[in-house]
């Protein structure tokens, strides 16, 4: 099994946190979004992952490539790095990984996390993973026939026939078929809003008899902006609190402080005269003094003093000393 991860967008809605780090590398409960995504996919497909193909932007740099290679190594998979040189849509992003588009594969966009308890049946040609939503008009949705097969993909329907929203994760028994159809989309210059879309490749597959079935997830967590990213951090911590992942390092220095779990606290963190939690992630090397923090996400090597934080997101190497509450400051920022 392969995993194809288009992730060339840096994540403008999550600025300033994505000015120095692409959104898929933002940590959620101590792990980058994209790492949690591919690990969760590996659990669902329930078979070895032989390759993970990451499609990145041309300005990501060698350090990001090395992090992605390490993520693949953690799943004992080969890492392939491809560059999408222009933002020309989802179909174009997938085709940027053309050499890896063969055999069974999951295509997953790296801005969402999920929880699911299902497996892919052996007789399934293709799946689109979906989640029931309250307002289907705001999403791309799928319609089903009486056999439970997907008949239509409709983007933000005015009069929706179903409440099953597409979450951006797809399975193909042979992703080479999708490659061929997307090549036709490119050759025909079939664009929507100036972009080549995966849906047009899927529609060409369906028109030739390929059957798509829905894979229904239990939970769908967005990482699109600061507020929902903090909510996702909270939900992931809730899922992990009784699990196998160690959330609080043995190397944390705690002085006259109180920790209310669940929290993720990485190594070399120092906590002095503080109350931490619940639902707080503190990245490696962070120092917290005379502060109360809950429902917040702090990245690596930040310094926080004299604060009372709730629903806050603080970047790498940021320094914060103040009386604000719900804040969002990016990497290397100073607010004193």
Number of C-alpha atoms within 10 A of each C-alpha: 21 24 26 26 25 28 25 25 19 21 20 14 13 21 19 18 25 20 14 15 19 22 27 24 20 21 22 28 30 24 15 17 22 26 23 22 21 23 15 16 22 18 14 15 17 13 10 13 20 15 20 28 27 28 24 25 20 12 12 16 10 9 9 15 17 13 14 22 19 16 22 24 14 12 18 14 20 18 21 18 17 24 18 22 15 13 14 16 18 18 25 23 28 29 23 22 22 16 12 21 22 17 13 16 25 25 21 24 22 26 22 21 25 20 17 17 11 14 11 15 10 7 7 14 17 25 22 22 21 25 20 17 16 10 12 22 19 14 18 19 25 25 18 17 9 6 7 11 15 18 15 16 18 19 17 15 15 10 8 19 14 16 19 23 27 24 24 17 21 22 26 22 20 17 22 18 19 24 22 17 19 26 17 15 20 18 9 9 12 15 15 11 8 11 16 24 22 20 16 20 23 22 16 18 19 16 10 8 8 14 16 23 20 21 21 20 16 13 14 16 18 18 24 16 15 21 17 15 25 25 19 21 27 24 16 20 24 16 12 17 15 11 10 7 9 13 20 18 14 11 12 17 14 15 12 10 16 15 16 12 16 23 28 27 28 24 16 17 23 20 24 17 17 22 20 26 20 19 26 29 32 28 27 21 20 25 20 25 19 17 21 21 25 20 21 28 30 31 26 22 21 25 21 26 20 18 19 20 21 19 21 22 23 28 25 23 19 21 23 21 17 15 12 14 14 13 14 19 20 22 21 14 16 14 11 11
